Amino acid sequence: MKKKIGTIISLLTLFVIGSCSDSDTPIKPEVKKTSVYDEKLNDYIATNFYDYEFEWAGIKNLDSLNEGRSEGLSDSQEIRRGSLPNYSLESDGVLPSGNVLTGIGARVNSNNNVTTLTLEYRYLNSNGTLGPRYRIQYGTEPQYTPTEVWYAVPPDNKVITGVGFRARYSNMQTMWVYYRTVTYSVSPMTPGFTLTGLTQLVKVGAQSTAECEVSYTPNFGENENDKAIITGVGLRCDDNSNITTMKIMAAFMQP
């Protein structure tokens, strides 16, 4: 009898231990892979960084390239967003004249600073088409590519009209990009440049669906919204890894 009881207790012990082990096993959360190692650069880059062909270019090079070409943009105006909108910026980029924003990415370092801001832009030609893609990096560590968030809009005259960001754990975790299509009309009723079609929204990053801490979409009025584009972006992150300051340079397409 004692032997039988001992066997039952042993079986129960094994069952309980097995059950506890299963229930106590931590479930690893799903993490989106946002970067990949690039052997040419000897560094990590965003997984979608090479979706489209582009050239690296400096501001002086682009200013020279655009010399003597007609510009279809008004003067830019500065717009501030965030819980500390008027604070100084850690990374700040303004496009050369006549260009529109078509790609953007950023990186936050271990000290919770936005040390890398990469912008892609294309020249707005007088017939409504866009020139080649150029990219340039801003910030205290511009040599790094945006390993954490990056997005470039598709071809066929797409331009960025709005952006949003969120940082956590010393990383840029969330970026939202809004874009529309540029068209040019020769109709006397609606001449010149305009943005057509519904606004498209793309969410990228390790926590792409999280709400942004700072965001901007055009809010100038119905007619002006259909002509408002972005010509510059600046960012700042605080010590708690929150994006508290964003600067947007906005301009209007004009005939």
C-alpha positions in Angstrom: 0.0 0.0 0.0 2.8 2.4 0.9 4.5 1.6 -2.4 1.3 2.4 -4.3 0.8 5.7 -2.4 4.4 6.6 -3.1 4.0 6.0 -6.8 0.8 8.1 -7.0 2.6 11.0 -5.2 5.5 10.8 -7.6 3.2 10.9 -10.6 1.3 13.9 -9.1 4.6 15.7 -8.4 5.7 15.2 -12.0 2.3 16.5 -13.3 2.4 19.6 -11.1 6.1 20.4 -12.0 5.3 19.9 -15.7 2.3 22.2 -15.4 4.1 25.0 -13.6 7.0 24.8 -16.1 4.6 25.3 -19.0 2.7 28.1 -17.4 5.9 29.9 -16.2 7.6 29.9 -19.6 7.8 33.5 -20.7 6.3 34.3 -24.1 8.7 36.3 -26.2 6.9 39.3 -27.6 6.9 39.7 -31.4 9.4 42.3 -32.5 9.4 43.8 -36.0 12.7 43.7 -37.7 13.4 47.2 -38.8 17.1 47.1 -39.7 19.5 44.9 -41.6 23.3 44.9 -41.9 24.7 46.5 -45.0 28.2 45.2 -45.9 28.9 48.2 -48.2 28.3 50.7 -45.5 29.6 48.5 -42.7 26.6 49.5 -40.7 22.9 48.7 -40.1 20.3 50.3 -42.3 16.5 50.3 -42.4 15.2 47.2 -44.2 13.4 49.4 -46.8 16.2 51.9 -47.3 17.0 50.6 -50.8 13.5 50.3 -52.1 14.1 53.0 -54.7 17.3 54.2 -56.5 18.7 57.4 -55.2 21.9 59.5 -54.9 23.6 61.0 -51.9 24.0 64.7 -52.4 25.1 67.8 -50.5 23.1 71.0 -50.2 25.7 73.0 -52.2 25.5 70.4 -55.0 21.8 70.6 -55.2 21.7 74.4 -55.1 24.0 74.4 -58.0 21.9 71.8 -59.8 18.8 73.8 -59.5 20.3 77.1 -60.5 18.3 78.9 -63.2 15.4 76.5 -63.0 11.8 77.7 -62.4 10.5 77.1 -58.9 6.8 76.2 -58.3 6.9 76.8 -54.5 6.1 79.7 -52.3 8.4 80.8 -49.4 8.4 78.3 -46.6 6.8 79.0 -43.2 7.8 77.5 -39.9 5.3 75.4 -37.9 6.1 74.0 -34.4 4.5 70.9 -32.8 5.0 69.0 -29.5 4.8 69.4 -25.8 7.8 71.8 -25.9 7.4 73.2 -29.4 9.8 76.1 -29.1 12.8 74.3 -27.7 16.0 74.0 -29.8 16.3 71.1 -32.2 18.8 68.3 -32.1 18.5 67.5 -35.8 17.2 70.0 -38.4 17.1 69.8 -42.2 15.8 72.2 -44.8 15.5 71.2 -48.4 17.3 73.1 -51.2 14.9 75.6 -53.0 12.4 74.1 -55.4 12.5 70.6 -53.9 9.7 68.6 -52.2 10.0 65.9 -49.5 9.6 62.3 -50.7 11.4 60.3 -47.9 12.3 60.6 -44.2 14.0 58.6 -41.5 15.4 59.3 -38.0 17.5 57.7 -35.3 17.6 58.2 -31.5 20.9 57.3 -29.7 21.4 55.8 -26.2 21.5 59.3 -24.7 18.0 60.0 -26.0 19.1 62.5 -28.6 17.9 62.6 -32.2 21.4 62.4 -33.7 20.5 61.4 -37.3 17.8 62.8 -39.6 17.8 61.6 -43.2 15.6 63.4 -45.8 14.9 62.5 -49.4 13.7 65.0 -51.9 13.0 65.6 -55.5 12.9 68.7 -57.7 9.4 69.9 -58.7 9.6 70.5 -62.4 7.5 73.1 -64.2 5.4 70.4 -65.9 4.5 68.8 -62.6 6.9 65.9 -62.8 9.5 65.2 -60.2 13.3 64.9 -60.7 15.7 62.2 -59.4 15.7 61.2 -55.7 18.5 62.7 -53.6 19.2 62.0 -49.9 21.1 64.0 -47.3 21.7 63.4 -43.6 21.6 65.9 -40.7 22.4 65.8 -37.0 25.4 65.3 -34.8 25.9 61.7 -36.1 24.9 62.2 -39.8 27.1 59.3 -40.9 24.6 56.8 -39.5 21.7 55.7 -41.8 18.2 55.7 -40.2 18.3 52.2 -38.8 15.1 52.6 -36.8 12.5 54.2 -39.0 12.6 55.0 -42.7 10.0 55.5 -45.5 10.2 56.8 -49.1 7.0 57.4 -51.0 6.3 55.3 -54.2 7.0 56.7 -57.7 4.4 58.5 -59.9 4.6 62.0 -58.4 3.9 61.1 -54.7 5.1 63.7 -52.1 5.0 63.7 -48.3 2.4 66.0 -46.8 2.5 65.1 -43.1 4.6 63.2 -40.6 4.4 61.9 -37.0 7.0 60.5 -34.5 7.2 58.6 -31.2 10.4 57.5 -29.3 10.8 54.8 -26.6 13.8 53.1 -24.9 16.3 55.3 -26.7 15.0 54.3 -30.1 12.7 56.0 -32.7 9.9 53.4 -32.4 7.1 54.9 -34.5 6.8 57.1 -37.6 3.7 57.9 -39.6 4.0 59.3 -43.1 1.1 60.9 -45.0 1.4 61.4 -48.8 -0.5 62.5 -51.9 0.0 62.9 -55.6 1.2 66.1 -57.4 -0.6 66.9 -60.6 -0.2 69.9 -63.0 -3.2 71.2 -64.9 -3.2 73.6 -67.9 -6.9 74.1 -67.6 -7.9 77.8 -67.2 -10.4 76.7 -64.5 -7.8 75.1 -62.3 -4.3 76.0 -63.6 -1.0 75.0 -62.0 0.0 72.5 -59.4 -2.3 70.7 -57.0 -2.4 67.6 -54.8 -5.0 65.1 -55.9 -6.5 61.9 -54.5 -7.0 60.8 -50.9 -4.3 61.2 -48.4 -2.4 57.9 -47.9 -1.0 56.9 -44.4 1.9 54.5 -43.9 3.0 53.5 -40.4 6.6 52.2 -39.8 8.8 51.2 -36.9 9.1 48.5 -34.2 5.8 49.9 -32.7 4.3 51.2 -35.9 0.7 51.3 -34.6 1.4 53.3 -31.4 0.1 56.9 -31.3 2.6 59.5 -32.2 3.9 62.1 -29.7 4.2 64.8 -32.3 2.5 65.0 -35.6 1.7 67.4 -38.4 -0.8 67.4 -41.3 -1.7 70.5 -43.3 -4.6 72.5 -41.8 -4.6 75.7 -43.7 -8.0 75.6 -45.4 -9.5 73.4 -48.1 -7.8 75.1 -51.1 -4.5 75.6 -49.4 -4.3 72.1 -48.1 -4.4 70.8 -51.7 -1.2 72.8 -52.4 0.7 72.4 -49.0 3.9 70.4 -49.1 6.9 69.9 -46.7 10.3 71.6 -47.3 12.0 70.8 -44.0 11.9 68.9 -40.7 13.5 69.2 -37.3 13.3 67.1 -34.2 14.2 66.9 -30.5 14.0 64.1 -27.9 14.0 64.6 -24.1 15.8 62.6 -21.4 12.7 60.4 -21.0 12.9 59.3 -24.6 9.9 61.3 -25.8 9.8 63.4 -28.9 8.8 66.8 -27.5 9.7 69.2 -30.3 9.1 69.1 -34.1 9.6 71.8 -36.6 8.0 71.6 -40.0 8.8 73.9 -42.9 5.7 74.1 -45.1 5.3 75.8 -48.5 2.6 76.0 -51.2 2.8 74.9 -54.8 2.0 77.8 -57.1 1.7 78.2 -60.9 
